[in-house]
Amino acid sequence: MPRLTRRSVVAAAGSLALPRFAVAQADRRPTVTVAVQKVSNSNTLEVLREQSNVGERIFFTSLWEGLIGRDWLGDQGPVPLLATAWRRIDDRTVELDLREGVRFHNGDVMTVEDVVFSFGRERMMGDTRPLLAGETLRNAEAVPPAEGGRTLPREVPAIARRIWPALDRVEAVGRNRVRFVNAVPDVTLEGRISRYGSEICSRRAFEAAGSWLAWARAPVTTGPYRVASFRPDSELVLEAHDEYWGGRPPLRRIRFVEVPEVAARVAGLLSGEYQFACDIPPDQIGEIERNARFEVQGAPILNHRIICFDKNHAQLADPRIRRALTHAIDRQAIVESLWAGRTVVPKGLQWPFYGQMFIADWSVPAHDPALAARLVREAGYRGDPIPYRCLNNYYTNQVATAQILLEMWKAVGLNVELQMVENWQQILAPGPTRAIRDWSNSALYSDPVSSLTSQHGPNGGQQQWGEWRNEEFNRLAQELETSTDRPRRRAVFARMLEIAEREDPAYTVLHQNATFTAKPRAIRWRQPAAFAMDFRAQAWGGIES
């Protein structure tokens, strides 16, 4: 990973002037430039295609909005957004009252028909049906609608059913009320409505787009900023949506520019080329803040860095090898050496904000090299290579973490080979070289369904991509999603953790993720405890002269 020395930081700051902000004659609101590692992995801005950490940074609070929002600057809990109120009708049904006077970026007023359309066949579900028996809808098996509009990429209905496995319908109830009806009981319906992928779009704009890709690169939504231009693999420019229901946005334009190297992001920040630099590694924070004009904000977030296993690979078919991989890892050493102690090793794939569903006496597999070496011997492993596909620091400290893991695995007799690839398509491509890969999981609402089931269950990403499957886990996942017995749900969740993290490992948690953003102190702005960057009025405090 490129590293800035103190000398390079001081040199870059030597001729430093105050940050430059573009200001139009007729509109004195500032324009800011944000240097990011990546704008979009899929080169689209459609939430049903771009399900990623980098998407969260841009989409929410700036572009897309759902019916129930998230308190980004507070406790991350639910707040009214495009709906002003909601209520339970029964175990399968939630009704919401829509906010009046909301305008899309094209000037149209949001209607109940737009909301119904946003969850319908043409835009979201395709020809899929509610998945009632723990089935897995593979990406390759997802099909576009047979009639009535545009062809959806095969991933879209698969992602939609990951979010809404048993959604039966969304229907209008009068002029300003909408009803979500599930095919089975679900205590998490409100969470699903609030999560990434359940945002609202303009039906008229979707149907008027020349193609699905044209829509996905310039979606018409309700957020405070709208798409001005998008150059895939280069930059996204958002401009103020002055008819925004929440008030006039404080910025005229926001330019997100791709700058893959950390050193270049920091140098551009110090020179005034960028006003924000994202994904700052902890070892650079002190170097940046030695210049009193700059500061770094950030903290641990509701996201965990994990390693995923493909149990179909010949060397990983025996769960003892996967267990050995988990016990060889000294997670605390990674937190201390690469994160300067600024994050923690969590209690598995869960978060305390689950409340009563949190399993407080659970832990990640213990660092036990002797046990790992014994499991390797018992499995009869003969040293055949185990491929580990890795991106070049898509995640902060990704390559450095991978190099440390290789040494830990080597120490217990595992021959893991690092394979650097260029994109997520290569990471996920099936074949004999897919065995170990990096990932992260977020808690999108306060229930384990939001992460463990959503990402690793019957219709989660790992099973959709064909990496892992466990029949008992899948039966329990369905029960977790449909049971209304809360003590029973907690016991089910505990057993699912035991299967996926200990008995038949699907993944192993490395540490809680953290994100750090550098900026001039002259900019009064606060980083949420999330990847998302909030440029609404409540987060933007202005620029000191």
Secondary structure, DSSP 8 states (H G I E B T S, - for coil): -----HHHHHHHHTT--S---B--SS--S-EEEEEES-S-SSS---TTT--SHHHHHHHBTTTB-BSEEE-TTTTS-EEESSEEEEEEEETTEEEEEE-TT-B-TTS-B--HHHHHHHTSIIIIITT-----SS----GGG----SSSS----THHHHHHHHH-TTEEEEEE-SSSEEEEEESS--TTHHHHHHSTT-B---HHHHHHSSSHHHHHTS----SSEEEEEEETTTEEEEEE-TT-TT---S-SEEEEEE--SHHHHHHHHHHTS-SEE-S--HHHHHHHHTSTTEEEEEEEEEEEEEEEE-TTSTTTSSHHHHHHHHHT--HHHHHHHHHTTSS---SSS--GGGGGG--TT-------HHHHHHHHHHTT-----EEEEE-SSSSTTHHHHHHHHHHHHHHTT--EEEEE-SSHHHHH--STT-SEEEEEEE--SSSGGGTHHHHHSTTSHHHHTTS---HHHHHHHHHHHH---HHHHHHHHHHHHHIIIIIS-SEEEEEEEEEEEEEETTEEE---SSS----STTTEEEE--
